[in-house]
Amino acid sequence: MTSAIMPTYAPADIAFEYGEGIYLFSPEGKKYVDFSSGIAVNSLGHSHPHLVQAIQNQAGKVIHYSNLYKILGQELLAKRLVDNSFASSVFFCNSGAEAVECGIKIVRRHHVQNGNPEKTRIITCSGGFHGRTLAALSAAKNEKHTAGFFPMLDGFDQVSFDNLDQMQNAITNKTAAILVEPIQGEGGINNADTNYFKKLRSMAGEAGILLFMDEVQTGIGRTGKLFAHEWAKIQPDIMAIAKGLGGGFPVGACLANEKTTKTMAPGTHGSTFGGNPLASAAANAVLDIVLDDGFLDDVQRKGIYLKNQLAFIVAKHKFLGEIRGQGLLVGVVCDDSVVNLDIVKEAEARGLLTVPAGNNVIRFIPPLIITETEIDEGLSLFDQACNSFNC
């Protein structure tokens, strides 16, 4: 039977009936170890009792009534994010792309309100990914994603990731901000030294422009800090988050510091669904766990364990190379003799879910609640899948 779903995806011929912890189960009862987390979304795994209870409790009260009225859970969620970040305020939306769009608007509004309407251009980095809306596609300039959708929106200049000279040379009197990911997830788990981000912070400050961090994939504990930019001990002006914030329930947020917040006023931006009572309840439940004492330290420890154990497997298979990433956002590079998606498919057949990324990288993004024993279980299946490709 032909699917009625618009053919924008090419999904694997697998469906899941329920999940528990780091596992998903097909209708036939086959168990899968989930090292994908719905692409870094299921931060607490599947059917986490605290998250499930929070959603059920809120759904039994009120699901939605719009931002025409105060939403108490949203007020609490915003305060918790502000108290644990650089920000002074938060705008809630439904996805990472929407959070990025909000940030772009804040950047432009900030400079207009401060008497610099010519400052409209945002510098981005090659290999980046900021979402699928036209502005986000225009920012990333990835030909694979932009083909067939021209003209792109003007206002974005691009330089190589982790290249400070190019970044400095790209800043002009029309530059408004730098938009960058702490780790490029979709681009292939591309890292940069913390000094790179410290220099970007200095550059932005000296040029009178804004530093805008896209932490849609890296935020909410994924790297072992609540936000990945904390590793560089810097503070951005604006930050987009989503994915892990709702633990599976769609919610995104754009955080802004005081100098950018004060340029926004009623009517400058909005969202019908953003931060509604159900979304806020889910996100608050996630923060209950992630902000608990020792949780992020545990993510750091498990991230080191994952990379160390993965190194043993890489050493066995000549087509596997560099291990990248931090915390529980890890990737391994495949050489040209294999295609990452082929290994992903072989792992699926054996009961392991991973995620392909750019530059022939395989991503390992397990739930943050995973144990070392479960890491070993998943990597054993990955090793078995790799055995199929040995010459």
N, C-alpha and C positions, 0 to 999 in steps of 0.2 A: 504494500500500500504506500502510495506517495505521501510524504509528510506534508502537513499544512504549515509547517514552520518555514519561514523565509530562509533560503539556503545561504545564510551568512556564516554558518559553522560547518565543520566536517567532523562531527563527533564520532568517537569510538563506538562500536556496537556493544556498549555496556550500559546498563542502568542499575541504579541502586535502590533498594527498598527501605533500608534503614542503616544507621550508623551508630557506633558506640566507641567512644574514645578515639583512638587513631585508626579504627577499622570501619570499612564500609562493606555492606553485604548485598549481593545481587538478589533478585527475586528467586533465583535457583538455589540460593544459600551459599554461594561462593564468597569467601572472605578475601578482602583486599586490604593490604597495608597502605594507608594513605599518606604518601610523602608529597602530596600536592596541596592539601588544605584548601581546595577550591580556588587555587592560585593565591595562596597566602591570606586566605579569608578566615578559615575555621581555626582561629587562634586557640580556642579551648577544645578543639576536636569536635566530635559529634555527640549530640545528646548529653552535653554536660549538664548535670542536674541543676546547678545554680542558674545557668542561662535559661534552661527550659522552664524552670519555675518562675523566673522573672517575666518571661514572655507570656506564659499562661496566666499569671496573676494580672498583668496589665491588660491582656486581651479580654479578660472577664470584667474589666472596669470600663475603659474607653480606649479605642484604637487610634482614632484621629478626630481632630476638630479644627486644625489649621493654626497658622501663626497669627491669625487675627486676634488670638487670645493668648494669655500666658500659659506656658506648659511647664509645670513644676519640675518634672523629670529632666527636661531640657535645661532649665536653669541650673539644676544640680550638676548635670553632665558638663556644662560649660565651665562652671566653677572648678570642677575637678581637673579639667584639661588646663585651665588657666593656672591653677595652683601648682601644676606639675610641668609647666613649660615657660617659655619666654613671653607668652601671649598675654594680652589684656582683654581680648574678646574672641568669640567663636561664632562663625556662621555655619549652620547645619544644612546639609543637602543629602543626596541619595547615593552618590557615587564619587569615585576619584576624579573622573573627568569633570564633574560639576564643581568639585572643590578647586580644581585647577582653573576652571573658567572664572570662578569667584575671585581667585587670587589675581588673575589677569586684570579683571575689572578694578580691583583695589589698587593695583599698581598704577593704572592710568588715572584713576580718580585722584590718587594721592598727589601726583605731579600737577594735575590741573588745579586742584585746590590750593597748591602751594605756589602758584604763579608760573609754572613751567609746562605749559600745554604742549610744547615741542617735544618733551620727553615721552615718547610713546613706544619706543622699540625695546624689545626684550631679547637678551642674548641667551641662547640655549646651546646644548652640547650634542654633537653627533653621537648616535647610539642611544639617545634618550627615548623615553616613551611617556606620554602624558595623558593618554586617553584617545577616544575615537571621535570626539566632536570636531568640527571644522577648525576651531581655534587650536585645540590640542594637537591635531594633525599638522597644522601649519607650524606650530612650535617645534615639533619633533623632526619634520622634514624627511620622514622615512619614505622612500619611493615605493616600497612594498605596500604601504598603507594609503598613500596619497593618490596612487594611480586611479584614474577615472573620476576623480573628485575635484579637479581643478575648475576655476582658479582657487588657490589657497588664499588665506587672509594675509595681508601685509602686516608688517610690524615685528617680524622675528628675524634675527640674525643668528647664524650658527657658527660655532668653533669646535675644534676637537676637544673631547673630554680629557681632562687631566693635562691640559696645555695652558699654562699660565700666561705665556707670551702672547698666544693667539687671543686669549681673553682680554688682556690689557690693551692690545691693539684694536680690538673690536669696539671698545668703549668710546662713544662720541658724545657730542652735546645733545644728541637725540635719544641716547640710551636711558631707559627708565629702570631696568632691573636685570638681574641675572637669575635664570630659572634652571635649577640643577637637581638631580637625584643624588643622595648620598652613596647609593649603590645602584647602578643601572640594572634593574631586574630583567625586563624583557629584552634588553640589549645584550644579555649574556653574562650577568653577574659581574659587571665591570666595576672594579674597585679603584679608588684613588687614595693616596696617602692623606692622613689627617691634615698635613701641612697645606695641601691643596685647598682645602675648605677654609682653613685659617686665612690663607692669602686671598681667597675670594671675599671673605668677610671684610678684610682690610681694603681691598680694591673697591668694593661697593661703598664703604664708608667714605673713602677719600674722594670718590667720584660723585657723591651725593645721590647714589642710586640705591635700589632696594635689593636685598638678597632673599630670593623666593625658593624655598626648598620643597620639592615634591617627595613627600614621604608616604605616598599612597601604599607602596609595597613594604617599605622598611619600617614604618611606624608601628606603635602599639606593641613594643617588646620584641619584634622580629629579630633584631640583631643583638639583643641582650641589654639594651638601654630602651627606655620608653620611646625615645626618638633617636634615630641613628646619628643625627648631627651632633648629639651630645658627646660622641667619641672624640670629636675635634674640639670640644669645649668652646663652641661658638653659639651665637644666637642669631637666627635668621629674623627677617622682618615679617615674613609671611610663610605659612606652611600649609600644604594640602595633605590631608590624611583620609583614609577610608578603609577598605579591605578588612583588616583584623579588628577594627573598632567595634563592629557589631557582632563579631563571632559567627557570621553567616547571615545575619539580618542586614539588609541594605541600609547603610548609613555612611555619609561622608561628612567632612568638616574642613573649613578653612579657618586657620588660626592667624591672628594678626596682632602686632604689637601696638602700643598706645599711639605712636605717631601716625600709623596708617589707619588704625581704627577710627580716629576722630574725623577722618575725611568722609566716612560713610554716614549716610543719613536715611531716614525712612523713605522708601521708594527707590533707593539706588540699587537694590538687589532683593531677590525674594525666591521662595520655593513653597509650593503648595504642600508637599509631603515632608520636607526636610525637618528632621528633629521632632517628628510627631511623638505622641506618648509611647507608642510601641517601640519605635526605633530607639528612643532615649532609654527606655527600660532595658533593652538588650545591651546597649553600649555601657550603661552603668553597671550591669552585671559583669560584663567583660572586665571593666576597670576594677571591680571588687577583687577579682582574682589576680590580674596582672600587677596591680599596685600593692598586693599583699607582700609583707616582709619576706625577702629572700627569693621571690619568684623570678625576678630578672637576673639575679645572680645565678640561679639554677639554669636559666636559658643560656647564659654565657658558658657555663660548665658543659652543658649538653652539646652546645655548638662546637666546642673544642673536641669533645669526644667524637662527634659525627665526622669532623674533618680528619681526625687521626685514624679512625677506623676506615674511612673511605680511602685514605692513602694506601692502606694495605691492598685494597682491591685494585687501585690504579696501578700499583707496582706489578700486578699479575697480568695486566692486559695492555699490550703495547699501543693500542689505539686510543687509550685514555691518557689525558695529560694534566694540565694545571688544574688545581682545586682552588676555587675562588669563593669569596663571600665572608660573611660574619654571622655569628649566632646561628640561628636556624634558617638562614637564607644562604644556601650553599649551591655552587655549581661546579661541574667538572667538564672540561673541554674535551671534545672528541676530535681526532685528526681526520684528514680528508678520506681515509679508507672506509669510514662508516658514516652513516647519517644519524644524527641524534634521535630523530623521530623513529627510526627503525629499532633502536635500542629501547626507547620508551614503549613501543608496541610489544616488544618481546617481554619486557618487564610486566606490562599489563597482563599478558597471557599467563604469567607465573604468579600474579596476584599482588603486584606492586604498582602504585600510581606515582609517576613522576611528571615533570613538566618540561617540554622543550623550550629553549630560549635562543636568542640570536647568536650568531657566530658558532653554531654547532655545539652548543652547551646544553647539558641536561641539568635541570634544577631539582634540588631536594628541599622541599619547603614543608616539613611535617608540622603538625599542631605543636604549639608551645608546651603542651602538657605531656609530651612524649617522654618515655623513660629510656635509659640506656639499653635495657633488654629489648625494647621495641625498636630502637635504632639498629641493634644487631640483627633483629629479625628482618627488617626491611633491606638492610645492606646485603644480607645473605641471598635474598631474592634477586637483588641487582647483580650480584656476583654471578649467580646462575644464568641470568639473562646475558651477561657479557660473555660467558663461556660459549654461547652459540655463535659468537662472531670471531672467535679465535681461529686463525689460519692454521 
